[in-house]
């Protein structure tokens, strides 16, 4: 988180407008409450998310402040992006924050919305990959970067296929790509490559590029914003 705050603060200082979509509230809350494992009951998940969101924003506020940057918290529900009036107000809020040089930190409001953490019911946001693509569309973003635990989209699962090759450029989401994407990631998250392809489809449909890159290599963000061949770039 500190490396991410440093790099994003530096990019902000170079004139880039930054919005950070960050998951992790339930995971952080699970640790903060010293629970043996991630809760499964919806009401406990939502309570854990409330604790974790507080802790997460405290950390981001502290870390970004060390690099002379101010952050703001924005928690979203489906209705915030679905209803035209609320969506317009949300767009205006993002616009004002960016004009003020603030870095918004966005997450789904898990404490009141079950769209992400309860499966199969009226999902609009649904996961943080999709959420970030919706926020990008809402804010007319120039670029969306999704940080993963691998370098990008491969032609096979690199964890089980040693000969897997990184796909550097994608112009269309095909059934073959979706078959490659596979399932979910680690227990700490809910999204794998399949949700990232859903986000990429939103990006392609709305005319902004998206890059999947390795979150362990945060310094790659400098090259990514310059258009260098890092990770997997989705662009028509």
N, C-alpha and C positions, 0 to 999 in steps of 0.2 A: 504493500500500500504506500510505503514511503517513496519507493522508486517511481511508482505511478504518479504520485503527487508531484514529485520533482520534475518529471518529464512534462506532464501536462501544464504545470506552472510555467515552465520554460517556453513551451509552445504558445501559451497564452501571452507571455511577454514578447514573443515574436510577432504578435498580431493575430493569431488564430483564435477564433471563438470556440470554446470548448464546452461540451455537455458530456457529463459522465453518467452513464447508466450502470448502476452497480447492484448486483445481487448480494446475497449473503446474510440477510437479516435473521433468517431462521437458524442458519448455521452458527452465527455469532451468538444468538440468543441461547442456543443449545449449550454452547460452551460456558456462557456467562451464568446460566442457571445450574451448571454442573449436572446436566442430565446425562444419563448413561448412553443415550442414543437419541437421534432425531425423532421428535414425537410424531405419531401417526394420527391421533385424534385431531379433527379440524380446529376445535376451539382452543386446544393446547398449542397447536401450530401457530394460530393467530396471536395468542398471548406471547409465545416465544418470539414471534416476529416483532412484536411491540418492544420487547426488551432489547432484542438484537439491533433494531433500527436505531434506537437511542444510542447504543454503544458504537455502532458503525459511524453515525454522523459525528459523534464526539471525536472519534479517531480521525475522520477526514478533516474536520474543522481544525484540529490540532496540527495535523501534518501539512495541510495547505497553508495554514497561517505561518508556518515556519519558512515558507517560500513567498511570503507577502501576498497571498491570494485569499480572497474571500469566497466561501462556498455557500450555497443555499440548498435547502432540502425541498424536493417536490415529490410527493407520493400520489400515484395515479390509480384510478379505477377505470373500468370499462367505459362508464358513462362519461368520464372526462374527455375521452377521445372520440366517442360515438356521437354525442349530442352537439349539434352545430354551435350553439351559443357558448357552451362550456369549452368546446374545442377552440373557439375564437379567443376567449378570455385566456386560455392556457397559452396559446400562441403569443398573445400580447405580453404575458408574464415572462415567458422565455426571452422574448425580444428585449424587454426592459432590463432583465438581469444581464444579458449579454452586453447591452449598451453601457451598463454600469461596471463592466469588467468582472462580473461575478461568474463563477463556475457552478452551474446547477448540478446537483447530484440527484439522480432520479431513480426511483424504485417503484414497484407496484405496491399499493397500500394493502399489504397482506392482512393487516389487523381488521379491516372491514370488508375486503374483497376476497372471495374464494376462487377467483378465476384461475389463478395459477396453482394454488396448492390443493384444490379439490378438483379432481379430474373429471372431464366429460360433461361439464355444464357451462354452456354459454361463454365459451372462451373467446375473448377478443384480444386481450394482451397475452395471457396464457403462459408466457415464459419471457425471460429477459432479452433473448435474441429478438423475438417478435416485438417486444416493448421498445427496444432501441431503434428498430426499423420504423415503427410508428412515430416515435419521437422525432426521428430524422425527417420523416415525411412532413410532420407537423411544423417543423422549424425550417424547412427548406434547406436542409444540410447539404454541404458540398461533398461530404465524405462520411461514411460510417465504418468504424473499425470494430470488429468483434475479436476479443482476446480469448484464446482457447488454451488448452493444455498441450496442443501439438502445433506444428508450424503452419498448418493450413489444411486444405482438402486434398486427400491422397486418392489414388486410383484403387487403393485397397486399404484396409485397416493396418497402419504401420506398427501397431502393437502386436499384431499376430502375423504380419507378412513383412519379412525383412527386405523384400525387393520392391516394396510399395514406392511409387513415385509421386512427388508433390505436383499437383496441378496448379500452375501459376496464373492462368487466365481462363475465365469462364464468361461466355457471352449469352448463354441460355441455360435454364434449368431443365434438364432432360430427365426422363424416367430412369435412364442409366445412371445419372448422377445421384438421383434419390436412392437408387438401389445400393450405391456405394456408401452413402452417408451413414447407414447403420443406426444404432440406438443411442441411449442416453449415456452421459459421462459418469463422473464419480458420484458418490452418495451426497456430496456437499452441494451439488447442483441438480437442475432438472433438465438441462438442455444439452444435447449432443450435436452432431453435424446435421441431423435431420432438421432441427429447429433453426440452425444457421442457414440452411438452404431456403427455408420459409422466409427468413429475413432477407436473404439475397433476392428472392422473387419480388418482395415489396420494393427493394432498392431498384432493381431492373425496371419494374413497372412504372416507377416514379422518376427515373432518370438521374439517380445519383449513384456513384460507385460505392461498393462495399468491399472491405478487405478482411479476411480471416487471418490472424497472425498469432504468434505464440506469446501468451501473457508473461512468460518467464523472461522474455527478451524485450522489455519495455522500451529500451533505447531504439528499437527498430521503428518506433513511431516517427522518429525524425525522418527516416528514409521513406516511410509510407506516405507521409503528407507531401513529400516531394515527388511522389509517383514512382519510386524505385520498385524493382521487381522483388518484392518481399511478400511472403505468404501467398494466399490465393486472392486475386482481385476479380470481382464480378463487375463487369462493365460492358455495355453494348458498343 
